Amino acid sequence: MELIMSQKVRAESRDRITSSPNSFPIVGVGASAGGLEAVTQLLKFLPGDTGMAFVLVQHLDPTHESALTVLLSRQTLMEVREAKNNLRLEPNHIYIIPPNKLMLLQKRRLKLSPRTDGRNDRTPVDYFFCSLAKEANGRTIGIILSGNGADGTLGLQAIKSAGGITFAQEEKSAKYPSMPGSAVAAGCVDFVLSPEKIAQELNHIAGDFKNATPKTEIKNHRPGEERAFDDILVLLRQRTAVDFAHYKYATLRRRIDRRLVLHKLHSLVEYRDFLRGHGGEIKELFNDILIHVTGFFRDADVFRMLKKKLFPRLLRSKKPEDPIRIWVPGCSTGEEVYSIAMILTEVMGGNKMHHTVQIFGTDINERGLEKARAAFYPENIESQISAERLRQFFTRINGGYRINKAIRELCIFARQNVTIDPPFSNLDLISCRNVLIYLGPALQRKVLPIFHYALHSAGLLMLGASETIGSFSDLFALADKKGKVYSKKAGQMRPAVSFSHLMPEVGNSGGESLPAAQEPISPAISDVQKQADRILVTNFGPASVVINKHFEALHFRGRTGLFLEHSQGEANLNLFKMAREGLLLDLRAVVAKAVKQSMRARQEGIRVQQNGHFIECSIEVIPFAVPPSQEKFYLVLFLPAKELPAETDDNKTQRIKKAHHRTSDLTELANLREELAATRESLQSIIQEQEATNEELRSANEEVLSSNEELQSTNEELQTAKEEMQSTNEELTTLNDELESRNSELEQVNNDLQNLLASVNIPVIILNSDLRIRRFTAIAGKMFKLIPGDAGRP
């Protein structure tokens, strides 16, 4: 029954794919400095009947009219037009972006908007390519030609993710190789060729698209093709250990069809046989299937909701010692994981809160995880991230940006298949946006209970705009409709969760069989023991405090008021600032010993003043760490002194006799005590002076940091000015190329006119605007008695 349903879903998907109108391919071409020469070479080798529509996005000078339309129309048989707002695309036409405009594609119509000095103004190629990827249903081709910078890289990634084909000009043929080089380095380019060879490949692809009519596509899905499709999935499972049988058929077929076009194959049977003979192609197909469109702060409204509502509410519900745990399945190259870490850092910093933060990013694509761990991204992320966040969370190096160490340490990346591998537990938030849309119904019914299992009692699940919890309303309640955030419903029974390759059974009725009712799960013995230990420590444990490496108190237990008290003035949780009189010196010594030796330290016989008299206690400091973090913490225990045994009459008599013998020593003892008190006061004064010096050094350090931030800000302003100058230079280079082309044409016309004048035998005189003779024929010179080359008035 499941096989029949799967075939029905496949048939419906094919109908949607093949019945779409106006399915001619659209080719987006991006270029900058040196782009005119590359585009000219490309068009020279393209026929006029490719059946494709070409859209050229060139970095142009916004203050000058462009001559690209005139210049390129002489290089091709296709009609070349400057783009107009709401202009509908037609095959065998070339559309050129006008100066000082941004352009995108909506419903196969070009939409123009004025430049506003915003983020997209620096990356007009990315802006158009991303809209092209959304609108053209996989029948897209992206080409990056000569130019400076990294514009176009994100757009090519979007086109490839949507099932399109991508090209970049090879470095040796590009006048300015930065733009195509950035795309190649990002791993989103299928072909790296010269403009001439790109044109040849486009001819082949155009022929494949022309032959792939709806009628032929339906014919290609005969039973033999269905078996070939299943065989391809088996090969993938055997080589990658990932079963794609229950992924969305339309997505899989679009990715496979893309590989067919790249290898000039015409059927799934041919491609299956090709896979069997080329093991490397299986890996390429695997990576193609797992391509996800991602980016920093994608869907800005969602991240605003996280910052304004969700994270503040989460932090208010947390105790200081409670960790924050977040999971991002299907994290791809890590942009969303780092975006969440930045937002959480901003919220925690604003509220001066400190928690152990763990953000897990998982994916089954090891190539994407490697990029995520490297935390290095191209410079075109400037269009996604504000200048303030770039300054705060990134370091600019080698033509790109690396995320700062403080953010990287919050994020952990691991390979995991969410459908079969055990999940993380006790999570506060799961951000699974635009992952479920790639999974079939059976996998969705398996994954959602896993998410419920992984969240703690107040955990939240965040889905993409096109995703829902389906029939699992008994497990999740809607918490924020606009942000697609769901809260976990706590129940007495957990849903049945299995971590295996086996899929749920499907009954004869076509519905999934439900798990049998389970008895409430009894707590494990270890859980009972932990609860008992917690009660003992809370009620009967000694007074203690947990401090960090900066000696700041993080957590108090027991009656610490006998040993610690807040000082007057500004609130301060420094352990030594809170120590009662008589405790500071010994407390500082034993803590310093534990920190230096990184082992347990103990000091006994310490006298602490309490209500006008002194009591004795012992202090023990125990270092510890909380895996997987290597940060050290210290547990400071205040242990009361042991009680002395009751004194008998005989002992009392002996003590009195001994006291008479020690009378002479009382004076000396008093002197010693006075000296000790003076020494303590002197030492206390030295400590206070040292603390004052430390405060001055801290203040000086803050001034240095402030100066460093000012220098960094100045450097960023200079970098921005450099980029603006570079952009202006690219626009001037493009304008210069156009002028050179015009000069060449004028020179050719001038030569032709010179030859014409020299060859005709009629009197001709050419005058300037001031009626001075510029040029004349020989016969005219004889008639008017002029010497050839004269420039006098007639």
Residue, then its C-alpha position, 0 to 999 in steps of 0.5 A: m500500500e505504501l508503494i502505491m501511495s508513493q507512486k501516486v505522489r510521484a505522479e502528482s509531482r510529475d504533473r505539476i512539473t510538466s504542466s507549468p507554462n512558459s517553461f523556457p530556461i532563463v540565463g542570468v549573467g553577472a559581470s563587473a569590471g572587464g565584463l563587456e569583453a567577456v559578454t561579447q565573447l559569449l554572445k559571439f558563439l551563441p546562436g539566435d535560436t537557443g530558446m532561452a532568455f538572457v538577463l545581464v546584470q552588470h555593475l554600471d556607473p549610476t551617473h552615466e547612460s549605458a551603451l551596452t544595449v547598442l554595443l551588444s546588439r551588434q554581437t548577436l542575432m538575438e534581440v537586445r533590450e534594456a530592461k523596463n519595469n514589469l517587462r515580461l521575458e521572452p525566449n531568444h531575447i537579451y535584457i540588460i539592467p539599466p544604470n542606477k537600478l536594482m532588478l529582480l524577477q517575479k512571475r517571469r517579469l522584470k521588476l526595477s527599483p531605484r538604488t538607495d545606497g542599501r545593502n543590495d546596491r553593492t550586490p545587484v547580481d546576488y539580488f537578481f540571482c536569488s529571485l531567479a532561483k525562486e521563480a524559474n522552478g529549476r530551469t535556470i542557469g547562472i553565469i559569473l564572468s569577469g569582475n572584482g569582489a564576490d557579488g554573485t556567489l550567494g546567487l549561484q548557491a541559490i540557483k544550484s540549490a533550486g536545481g539550476i546549472t551554474f557557470a563561472q569564467e575560468e581565471k586565465s581568461a578573466k580580466y578580473p578573476s575575483m568574482p568568478g574565483s569567489a564562486v568557485a571557492a564556495g563550491c557552487v559552480d558546475f562548470v569553470l570555462s572560458p566564455e567561448k566554451i560556456a557558449q558551447e555548453l549552453n548550446h548543448i543544454a538548450g538542446d536538452f531543454k528543447n527535447a524535454t517536452p512534457k510529452t517526452e517527460i511523461k514517456n520517460h517515466r515508464p515502469g523501467e524508469e521507475r525501477a531505475f529511480d529506485d535503483i539510484l536510491v539504493l546506490l545512494r543508500q549503499r554508498t552514503a548510508v542515507d536512505f532517501a526513499h521517503y524524501k520528497y519525490a519532486t525534490l529528488r527528481r529535480r536534483i537527478d534531472r540536473r545531473l542528467v543535463l550536466h552529463k548529457l544523458h537522456s534517461l534515468v536508466e542511462y544515469r543509473d548505469f553511469l552511477r554504477g561505473h563512476g563512484g565519484e558521481i554518487k558523492e556529487l549527487f549526494n551533495d546536490i540533494l543536500i544543498h540548502v539555501t541558507g544565510f545569516f539572519r534569513d527571514a529577518d522577522v523571525f530573528r527579531m521575534l527571537k530577540k524581542k520575545l523568545f530569548p528574553r522570556l527564556l532567560r527570565s525562566k532560567k536560574p543562574e546555574d541553568p544551561i541554555r541548550i539549542w539544536v539546529p538540525g539541518c544546519s548546512t554551512g552553519e549560518e543559522v547556528y551562528s546567527i542564533a548565537m549572536i542574537l542570544t549573546e546580544v540579549m544576554g549581554g544587555n541583561k548582564m546574564h551569564h549562562t552556560v550556552q550550547i548550540f548544536g548544529t547537525d547535518i548529514n553533509e560533512r562538506g557543509l559541516e567542515k565550512a561551518r566549523a571553519a567559520f569563514y565566510p566570503e565578504n558578500i555576507e555584508s549584504q546579510i549582516s549589519a555593520e555593527r554586527l560585523r564589527q562586533f562578531f567578525t574579524r576581516i581576513n583574506g578577503g572574507y570574514r571569520i566569526n570571533k572565537a567567543i561566538r564559535e565556542l558557543c556552537i558545536f557541529a556534528r554529523q547526525n541523521v535526524t531520522i535515525d540517530p539519537p537526538f540531544s536532550n533537555l533542549d530549550l529550543i529546536s530550530c528546524r526551519n525548512v528541513l521538513i519540506y524536504l521530507g515525505p509524510a512518513l519521515q515527518r511523522k517520525v521526526l516530530p515525536i523525536f523533537h518532542y522527546a528532545l525538548h524539556s518540559a518548557g521547550l520550544l520548536m521553531l519551524g519554517a514558514s511552509e511547515t506545520i506540526g501536522s497531526f501532532s497537536d497533542l504533542f505541541a501547542l502553537a506559541d507564536k503563529k507568525g514565527k511558527v513557534y510551538s511549545k511542548k505539551a508535557g504529558q504522562m506518557r512520552p510518544a513512541v520514539s525509535f532510532s533505527h533505519l526501519m520506517p513505521e509500518v503502514g496498515n491496509s487502510g493507508g494510515e500509519s499504525l499507532p503504537a500500543a498504549q504504554e504504561p507510565i515510565s517509572p523513574a530510574i534508580s539513578d534519578v531517585q538517587k540524584q533527587a535524594d542527593r539534591i535534598l541532602v545537599t540543600n538541607f544538610g550540606p555545609a555553607s558553600v559558594v561556587i566561584n569562577k576564575h574571576f572569583e565571582a560568586l555564581h551560586f550560594r548554598g547553605r547559610t553563607g551569611l556567617f562568612l560572607e556579606h555584601s559590602q556597602g555601595e555598588a553591588n559586587l559579587n567578588l568573593f573577597k569583597m564579601a568576606r567578613e572581618g578576619l576571613l580575607l587573608d586566609l580565604r585569599a591564600v587558600v583560594a590562590k593555592a587551589v587555583k595555582q595547583s589546580m587541586r583541592a586546598r584546605q585551611e583550618g583554624i581560621r577565626v572569623q568575627q561574628n557579633g562582636h566575638f570570633i568563631e573558628c572555621s575551616i575553608e576547603v576549595i575544590p576545583f572542578a569543570v563541567p564537560p565539554s567545557q574546559e573552564k574551571f570553577y571552584l567550590v568554596l566550603f565553609l566548615p565549622a570547627k569541631e566542638l571540644p569535649a566537656e571539661t571535668d573537675d580534675n581537668k579544671t584543677q590542673r588547668i588552674k595550676k598551669a594558669h598560675h605558671r603562665t601568668s608571667d607570659l600574659t604580658e608577652l602574649a598581649n604584646l605578640r597579639e598587638e604586633l599580630a594585629a598591627t601586622r594584619e592592619s599593615l597587610q590589609s592596607i597593602i591589599q587595599e593599595q593593591e586593589a586600588t592599583n588593580e582598579e587603576l590598571r583596569s581603568a587604563n585597560e578600558e581606555v586602551l580598549s576604547s582607543n582600540e575600538e575607535l581605531q577599529s571603527t576608523n579602519e572599518e570606515l577606511q575599508t568602506a571608503k576603499e570598497e566604495m572607491q573599488s566599486t566606483n573604479e569598477e563602474l569607471t572601468t565598465l564605462n571606459d570599456e564602452l568608450e573604447s568600443r565607441n572610439s574603435e567604431l568611430e575610428q573605423v567610420n573615420n577610416d571608411l570616410q577617408n577611403l571614400l573621399a580619396s576614391v571619389n572624383i567629385p568636389v567635396i568640402i567638409l566644414n567644422s561648426d565654425l565654418r572652417i574647412r576640415r577635409f576636402t577632396a583633391i578635385a575640390g582643391k583644384m577648383f578652389k585653389l586650395i592646398p590639401g590639408d588647408a584649414g582656412r575659411p572658404 
